[in-house]
Amino acid sequence: MAPDGDGRWLFALNSQIAVSFERDVSGRVVAMKLYQQGAVFELPRLGVDLPPEIPLDQLCKYLGSYYGEELKETVEIVIKNNYLTLKIPGQKTYELRPPDAKGKRAFRVYDGIAICFNESDTGDVKVFTYYEKGSMLEYSKVAADSSASRRF
């Protein structure tokens, strides 16, 4: 069986699941993507460190703890696998895609959820907005961590 027009290989027993492969400039497979029910799981090959999409020093201003009044929870923005990542207590971590034209950073695993950092004219980040299924939640920065070494 050959891949479809998007380069996805459909599973023979369940055509709702597919995989695709990312290659480096030499043609070596460096990662696999698994597609299932609208989610996309990115799986780097063991021993392969994918380069950051955005230089890590440019992500420092986003790092830190944020508090959401509505849910009364504190979340963290950290760097994981060279990606900006939302860490919610008691849940998984959610790596983020680079911002789209509106500044929204979709979850890497599911693009129906996103966050958008609200930056001041000077570039400071004090708030982010969380978007999911038509609803929005605001989180205010309570503790900054401007170190690119702040990794999870």
Secondary structure, DSSP 8 states (H G I E B T S, - for coil): ----TTS-EE-SS-TTEEEEEEE-TTS-EEEEEEEETTEEEEEE-TT-----SS-GGGTGGG-EEEEETTTTEEEEEEEETTEEEEE-TTS-EEEB----TTSEEEBSS-TTEEEEEEE-TTS-EEEEEEEETTEEEEEEEEEE---TT-B-
